[in-house]
Amino acid sequence: MKLSVSGKQIDIGQALREHVTDALNGAVEKYFGNAMDGTVVFSREAHEFQAEITVHVGKGIQVQAHAKAGDPYGAFDLATEH
């Protein structure tokens, strides 16, 4: 799966990119098989981080989730559970 991980006005480190890649690939393969592409965008609102996930799992089918938490890892993990 082609995956894009970015941040809006925040720096995304290599460790977070690896965590996102490993976790999202595992979750997508578990439920959908081979997905085409995915996008994860992190942003910060006041004291919380938000993770927005969009995955194109098939022709005309997109799965989206978002969550907020006190740190980017927590926000991503909550969004992945959704």
N, CA, C and O atoms as CSV, one atom per row, in Angstrom:
chain,resi,resn,atom,element,x,y,z
A,1,MET,N,N,0.850,-1.169,0.000
A,1,MET,CA,C,0.000,0.000,0.000
A,1,MET,C,C,0.896,1.232,0.000
A,1,MET,O,O,1.856,1.316,0.766
A,2,LYS,N,N,0.576,2.168,-0.853
A,2,LYS,CA,C,1.261,3.458,-0.890
A,2,LYS,C,C,0.701,4.309,0.255
A,2,LYS,O,O,-0.510,4.511,0.345
A,3,LEU,N,N,1.579,4.803,1.123
A,3,LEU,CA,C,1.141,5.516,2.315
A,3,LEU,C,C,1.840,6.865,2.417
A,3,LEU,O,O,3.056,6.959,2.252
A,4,SER,N,N,1.061,7.908,2.688
A,4,SER,CA,C,1.578,9.253,2.889
A,4,SER,C,C,1.292,9.675,4.330
A,4,SER,O,O,0.143,9.659,4.770
A,5,VAL,N,N,2.341,10.053,5.061
A,5,VAL,CA,C,2.197,10.511,6.448
A,5,VAL,C,C,2.728,11.939,6.498
A,5,VAL,O,O,3.876,12.195,6.133
A,6,SER,N,N,1.884,12.870,6.952
A,6,SER,CA,C,2.300,14.268,6.995
A,6,SER,C,C,1.728,14.956,8.227
A,6,SER,O,O,0.880,14.407,8.931
A,7,GLY,N,N,2.211,16.170,8.471
A,7,GLY,CA,C,1.740,16.967,9.594
A,7,GLY,C,C,1.420,18.373,9.152
A,7,GLY,O,O,2.097,18.933,8.290
A,8,LYS,N,N,0.398,18.936,9.736
A,8,LYS,CA,C,0.045,20.332,9.491
A,8,LYS,C,C,0.683,21.162,10.596
A,8,LYS,O,O,0.232,21.140,11.741
A,9,GLN,N,N,1.721,21.882,10.250
A,9,GLN,CA,C,2.444,22.762,11.155
A,9,GLN,C,C,3.084,22.028,12.329
A,9,GLN,O,O,3.355,22.641,13.362
A,10,ILE,N,N,3.332,20.723,12.190
A,10,ILE,CA,C,4.094,19.969,13.178
A,10,ILE,C,C,5.052,19.048,12.435
A,10,ILE,O,O,4.792,18.656,11.297
A,11,ASP,N,N,6.156,18.709,13.081
A,11,ASP,CA,C,7.158,17.844,12.486
A,11,ASP,C,C,6.841,16.389,12.822
A,11,ASP,O,O,6.608,16.044,13.981
A,12,ILE,N,N,6.834,15.550,11.804
A,12,ILE,CA,C,6.572,14.125,11.982
A,12,ILE,C,C,7.920,13.410,11.928
A,12,ILE,O,O,8.589,13.426,10.895
A,13,GLY,N,N,8.315,12.792,13.018
A,13,GLY,CA,C,9.604,12.117,13.078
A,13,GLY,C,C,9.565,10.733,12.449
A,13,GLY,O,O,8.497,10.210,12.132
A,14,GLN,N,N,10.744,10.149,12.274
A,14,GLN,CA,C,10.861,8.834,11.647
A,14,GLN,C,C,10.200,7.746,12.488
A,14,GLN,O,O,9.584,6.835,11.935
A,15,ALA,N,N,10.314,7.823,13.810
A,15,ALA,CA,C,9.703,6.810,14.679
A,15,ALA,C,C,8.179,6.798,14.523
A,15,ALA,O,O,7.574,5.728,14.472
A,16,LEU,N,N,7.561,7.969,14.447
A,16,LEU,CA,C,6.112,8.045,14.264
A,16,LEU,C,C,5.717,7.511,12.890
A,16,LEU,O,O,4.715,6.807,12.768
A,17,ARG,N,N,6.493,7.836,11.857
A,17,ARG,CA,C,6.216,7.309,10.508
A,17,ARG,C,C,6.252,5.787,10.495
A,17,ARG,O,O,5.382,5.153,9.899
A,18,GLU,N,N,7.246,5.195,11.146
A,18,GLU,CA,C,7.353,3.740,11.196
A,18,GLU,C,C,6.185,3.121,11.966
A,18,GLU,O,O,5.643,2.093,11.560
A,19,HIS,N,N,5.803,3.749,13.073
A,19,HIS,CA,C,4.667,3.255,13.860
A,19,HIS,C,C,3.387,3.277,13.023
A,19,HIS,O,O,2.625,2.310,13.019
A,20,VAL,N,N,3.157,4.379,12.317
A,20,VAL,CA,C,1.971,4.511,11.473
A,20,VAL,C,C,1.979,3.461,10.365
A,20,VAL,O,O,0.965,2.806,10.122
A,21,THR,N,N,3.114,3.299,9.697
A,21,THR,CA,C,3.212,2.340,8.594
A,21,THR,C,C,2.941,0.922,9.071
A,21,THR,O,O,2.154,0.208,8.450
A,22,ASP,N,N,3.569,0.502,10.150
A,22,ASP,CA,C,3.388,-0.858,10.661
A,22,ASP,C,C,1.955,-1.110,11.122
A,22,ASP,O,O,1.350,-2.117,10.755
A,23,ALA,N,N,1.417,-0.200,11.919
A,23,ALA,CA,C,0.081,-0.387,12.480
A,23,ALA,C,C,-1.005,-0.328,11.411
A,23,ALA,O,O,-1.928,-1.143,11.421
A,24,LEU,N,N,-0.902,0.623,10.494
A,24,LEU,CA,C,-1.946,0.780,9.484
A,24,LEU,C,C,-1.922,-0.364,8.471
A,24,LEU,O,O,-2.974,-0.853,8.060
A,25,ASN,N,N,-0.730,-0.788,8.073
A,25,ASN,CA,C,-0.649,-1.931,7.165
A,25,ASN,C,C,-1.258,-3.177,7.786
A,25,ASN,O,O,-1.965,-3.925,7.110
A,26,GLY,N,N,-0.993,-3.407,9.061
A,26,GLY,CA,C,-1.561,-4.561,9.754
A,26,GLY,C,C,-3.081,-4.496,9.844
A,26,GLY,O,O,-3.762,-5.490,9.589
A,27,ALA,N,N,-3.610,-3.343,10.202
A,27,ALA,CA,C,-5.062,-3.190,10.343
A,27,ALA,C,C,-5.772,-3.313,8.999
A,27,ALA,O,O,-6.817,-3.956,8.904
A,28,VAL,N,N,-5.212,-2.704,7.967
A,28,VAL,CA,C,-5.850,-2.737,6.652
A,28,VAL,C,C,-5.832,-4.156,6.073
A,28,VAL,O,O,-6.832,-4.612,5.519
A,29,GLU,N,N,-4.703,-4.849,6.199
A,29,GLU,CA,C,-4.619,-6.214,5.685
A,29,GLU,C,C,-5.571,-7.143,6.418
A,29,GLU,O,O,-6.122,-8.066,5.817
A,30,LYS,N,N,-5.771,-6.909,7.709
A,30,LYS,CA,C,-6.657,-7.752,8.513
A,30,LYS,C,C,-8.099,-7.677,8.018
A,30,LYS,O,O,-8.785,-8.697,7.957
A,31,TYR,N,N,-8.562,-6.484,7.666
A,31,TYR,CA,C,-9.966,-6.304,7.322
A,31,TYR,C,C,-10.248,-6.191,5.824
A,31,TYR,O,O,-11.343,-6.541,5.383
A,32,PHE,N,N,-9.291,-5.715,5.036
A,32,PHE,CA,C,-9.588,-5.420,3.639
A,32,PHE,C,C,-8.658,-6.091,2.635
A,32,PHE,O,O,-8.869,-5.939,1.432
A,33,GLY,N,N,-7.660,-6.810,3.065
A,33,GLY,CA,C,-6.701,-7.380,2.116
A,33,GLY,C,C,-5.744,-6.308,1.654
A,33,GLY,O,O,-5.179,-5.590,2.479
A,34,ASN,N,N,-5.552,-6.183,0.378
A,34,ASN,CA,C,-4.618,-5.200,-0.172
A,34,ASN,C,C,-5.340,-3.899,-0.504
A,34,ASN,O,O,-6.226,-3.868,-1.358
A,35,ALA,N,N,-4.954,-2.844,0.170
A,35,ALA,CA,C,-5.511,-1.520,-0.112
A,35,ALA,C,C,-4.634,-0.823,-1.145
A,35,ALA,O,O,-3.465,-1.166,-1.318
A,36,MET,N,N,-5.216,0.158,-1.829
A,36,MET,CA,C,-4.482,0.873,-2.870
A,36,MET,C,C,-3.550,1.934,-2.287
A,36,MET,O,O,-2.349,1.919,-2.558
A,37,ASP,N,N,-4.089,2.843,-1.497
A,37,ASP,CA,C,-3.272,3.892,-0.905
A,37,ASP,C,C,-3.927,4.431,0.350
A,37,ASP,O,O,-5.108,4.202,0.610
A,38,GLY,N,N,-3.125,5.156,1.124
A,38,GLY,CA,C,-3.626,5.729,2.358
A,38,GLY,C,C,-2.935,7.034,2.682
A,38,GLY,O,O,-1.819,7.293,2.230
A,39,THR,N,N,-3.613,7.856,3.471
A,39,THR,CA,C,-3.085,9.144,3.895
A,39,THR,C,C,-3.351,9.314,5.386
A,39,THR,O,O,-4.460,9.069,5.862
A,40,VAL,N,N,-2.330,9.733,6.107
A,40,VAL,CA,C,-2.476,10.046,7.530
A,40,VAL,C,C,-1.953,11.465,7.732
A,40,VAL,O,O,-0.818,11.776,7.372
A,41,VAL,N,N,-2.790,12.314,8.307
A,41,VAL,CA,C,-2.417,13.710,8.541
A,41,VAL,C,C,-2.559,14.006,10.032
A,41,VAL,O,O,-3.612,13.782,10.629
A,42,PHE,N,N,-1.478,14.512,10.618
A,42,PHE,CA,C,-1.485,14.905,12.019
A,42,PHE,C,C,-1.574,16.424,12.107
A,42,PHE,O,O,-0.965,17.140,11.313
A,43,SER,N,N,-2.340,16.904,13.082
A,43,SER,CA,C,-2.416,18.339,13.328
A,43,SER,C,C,-2.534,18.564,14.830
A,43,SER,O,O,-2.786,17.635,15.598
A,44,ARG,N,N,-2.348,19.805,15.225
A,44,ARG,CA,C,-2.425,20.134,16.645
A,44,ARG,C,C,-3.470,21.216,16.850
A,44,ARG,O,O,-3.479,22.231,16.153
A,45,GLU,N,N,-4.343,20.987,17.809
A,45,GLU,CA,C,-5.365,21.964,18.186
A,45,GLU,C,C,-5.227,22.223,19.677
A,45,GLU,O,O,-5.570,21.369,20.495
A,46,ALA,N,N,-4.733,23.381,20.025
A,46,ALA,CA,C,-4.468,23.759,21.422
A,46,ALA,C,C,-3.522,22.737,22.048
A,46,ALA,O,O,-2.368,22.642,21.629
A,47,HIS,N,N,-3.973,21.978,23.029
A,47,HIS,CA,C,-3.123,21.007,23.715
A,47,HIS,C,C,-3.330,19.575,23.226
A,47,HIS,O,O,-2.728,18.651,23.773
A,48,GLU,N,N,-4.166,19.372,22.214
A,48,GLU,CA,C,-4.442,18.032,21.698
A,48,GLU,C,C,-3.901,17.850,20.284
A,48,GLU,O,O,-3.800,18.798,19.505
A,49,PHE,N,N,-3.558,16.610,19.981
A,49,PHE,CA,C,-3.154,16.238,18.636
A,49,PHE,C,C,-4.311,15.511,17.971
A,49,PHE,O,O,-5.045,14.771,18.626
A,50,GLN,N,N,-4.473,15.723,16.670
A,50,GLN,CA,C,-5.525,15.048,15.914
A,50,GLN,C,C,-4.886,14.232,14.802
A,50,GLN,O,O,-3.957,14.689,14.136
A,51,ALA,N,N,-5.389,13.026,14.608
A,51,ALA,CA,C,-4.949,12.174,13.509
A,51,ALA,C,C,-6.141,11.920,12.599
A,51,ALA,O,O,-7.210,11.524,13.062
A,52,GLU,N,N,-5.953,12.148,11.302
A,52,GLU,CA,C,-6.991,11.895,10.302
A,52,GLU,C,C,-6.459,10.830,9.345
A,52,GLU,O,O,-5.408,11.009,8.729
A,53,ILE,N,N,-7.182,9.735,9.227
A,53,ILE,CA,C,-6.765,8.617,8.385
A,53,ILE,C,C,-7.767,8.442,7.257
A,53,ILE,O,O,-8.975,8.416,7.492
A,54,THR,N,N,-7.269,8.321,6.035
A,54,THR,CA,C,-8.087,8.003,4.868
A,54,THR,C,C,-7.384,6.889,4.108
A,54,THR,O,O,-6.213,7.012,3.752
A,55,VAL,N,N,-8.110,5.792,3.861
A,55,VAL,CA,C,-7.548,4.659,3.134
A,55,VAL,C,C,-8.475,4.305,1.981
A,55,VAL,O,O,-9.676,4.121,2.176
A,56,HIS,N,N,-7.919,4.212,0.794
A,56,HIS,CA,C,-8.655,3.815,-0.412
A,56,HIS,C,C,-8.532,2.298,-0.505
A,56,HIS,O,O,-7.498,1.784,-0.930
A,57,VAL,N,N,-9.594,1.573,-0.108
A,57,VAL,CA,C,-9.522,0.114,0.010
A,57,VAL,C,C,-10.008,-0.627,-1.226
A,57,VAL,O,O,-9.758,-1.825,-1.358
A,58,GLY,N,N,-10.683,0.043,-2.115
A,58,GLY,CA,C,-11.183,-0.597,-3.324
A,58,GLY,C,C,-11.733,0.438,-4.278
A,58,GLY,O,O,-11.731,1.635,-3.992
A,59,LYS,N,N,-12.200,-0.035,-5.404
A,59,LYS,CA,C,-12.721,0.878,-6.415
A,59,LYS,C,C,-13.912,1.658,-5.858
A,59,LYS,O,O,-14.982,1.101,-5.611
A,60,GLY,N,N,-13.699,2.949,-5.668
A,60,GLY,CA,C,-14.756,3.821,-5.167
A,60,GLY,C,C,-15.056,3.675,-3.688
A,60,GLY,O,O,-16.066,4.201,-3.220
A,61,ILE,N,N,-14.210,2.975,-2.933
A,61,ILE,CA,C,-14.466,2.758,-1.506
A,61,ILE,C,C,-13.326,3.361,-0.690
A,61,ILE,O,O,-12.167,2.979,-0.850
A,62,GLN,N,N,-13.667,4.305,0.184
A,62,GLN,CA,C,-12.697,4.911,1.083
A,62,GLN,C,C,-13.157,4.728,2.517
A,62,GLN,O,O,-14.347,4.810,2.821
A,63,VAL,N,N,-12.203,4.481,3.384
A,63,VAL,CA,C,-12.474,4.366,4.810
A,63,VAL,C,C,-11.782,5.543,5.482
A,63,VAL,O,O,-10.603,5.797,5.234
A,64,GLN,N,N,-12.516,6.268,6.337
A,64,GLN,CA,C,-11.964,7.431,7.020
A,64,GLN,C,C,-12.185,7.308,8.514
A,64,GLN,O,O,-13.193,6.768,8.969
A,65,ALA,N,N,-11.220,7.822,9.273
A,65,ALA,CA,C,-11.335,7.860,10.728
A,65,ALA,C,C,-10.508,9.024,11.247
A,65,ALA,O,O,-9.530,9.434,10.621
A,66,HIS,N,N,-10.904,9.547,12.383
A,66,HIS,CA,C,-10.115,10.595,13.027
A,66,HIS,C,C,-10.321,10.504,14.535
A,66,HIS,O,O,-11.340,10.008,15.016
A,67,ALA,N,N,-9.330,10.993,15.260
A,67,ALA,CA,C,-9.406,10.984,16.719
A,67,ALA,C,C,-8.458,12.042,17.272
A,67,ALA,O,O,-7.545,12.498,16.584
A,68,LYS,N,N,-8.689,12.422,18.522
A,68,LYS,CA,C,-7.842,13.390,19.219
A,68,LYS,C,C,-7.322,12.763,20.507
A,68,LYS,O,O,-8.003,11.959,21.145
A,69,ALA,N,N,-6.104,13.147,20.875
A,69,ALA,CA,C,-5.500,12.683,22.126
A,69,ALA,C,C,-4.399,13.657,22.531
A,69,ALA,O,O,-4.110,14.611,21.809
A,70,GLY,N,N,-3.797,13.419,23.670
A,70,GLY,CA,C,-2.758,14.294,24.188
A,70,GLY,C,C,-1.430,14.163,23.479
A,70,GLY,O,O,-0.572,15.037,23.607
A,71,ASP,N,N,-1.240,13.072,22.722
A,71,ASP,CA,C,-0.008,12.894,21.961
A,71,ASP,C,C,-0.349,12.299,20.600
A,71,ASP,O,O,-1.421,11.712,20.447
A,72,PRO,N,N,0.532,12.432,19.602
A,72,PRO,CA,C,0.211,11.950,18.254
A,72,PRO,C,C,0.045,10.435,18.179
A,72,PRO,O,O,-0.783,9.947,17.409
A,73,TYR,N,N,0.816,9.682,18.963
A,73,TYR,CA,C,0.692,8.225,18.956
A,73,TYR,C,C,-0.685,7.802,19.455
A,73,TYR,O,O,-1.322,6.927,18.868
A,74,GLY,N,N,-1.135,8.414,20.524
A,74,GLY,CA,C,-2.455,8.097,21.069
A,74,GLY,C,C,-3.571,8.453,20.110
A,74,GLY,O,O,-4.530,7.695,19.959
A,75,ALA,N,N,-3.454,9.603,19.458
A,75,ALA,CA,C,-4.475,10.024,18.482
A,75,ALA,C,C,-4.541,9.037,17.330
A,75,ALA,O,O,-5.628,8.644,16.907
A,76,PHE,N,N,-3.375,8.633,16.818
A,76,PHE,CA,C,-3.356,7.674,15.711
A,76,PHE,C,C,-3.930,6.326,16.131
A,76,PHE,O,O,-4.722,5.736,15.397
A,77,ASP,N,N,-3.539,5.834,17.302
A,77,ASP,CA,C,-4.027,4.532,17.757
A,77,ASP,C,C,-5.541,4.544,17.953
A,77,ASP,O,O,-6.208,3.565,17.620
A,78,LEU,N,N,-6.091,5.626,18.482
A,78,LEU,CA,C,-7.552,5.731,18.632
A,78,LEU,C,C,-8.245,5.773,17.274
A,78,LEU,O,O,-9.280,5.135,17.084
A,79,ALA,N,N,-7.685,6.513,16.342
A,79,ALA,CA,C,-8.280,6.591,15.008
A,79,ALA,C,C,-8.213,5.242,14.310
A,79,ALA,O,O,-9.147,4.873,13.599
A,80,THR,N,N,-7.128,4.499,14.497
A,80,THR,CA,C,-6.994,3.179,13.878
A,80,THR,C,C,-8.042,2.221,14.437
A,80,THR,O,O,-8.568,1.394,13.691
A,81,GLU,N,N,-8.358,2.308,15.719
A,81,GLU,CA,C,-9.388,1.453,16.305
A,81,GLU,C,C,-10.756,1.720,15.699
A,81,GLU,O,O,-11.578,0.809,15.600
A,82,HIS,N,N,-11.010,2.955,15.292
A,82,HIS,CA,C,-12.312,3.282,14.681
A,82,HIS,C,C,-12.399,2.670,13.332
A,82,HIS,O,O,-13.412,2.823,12.649
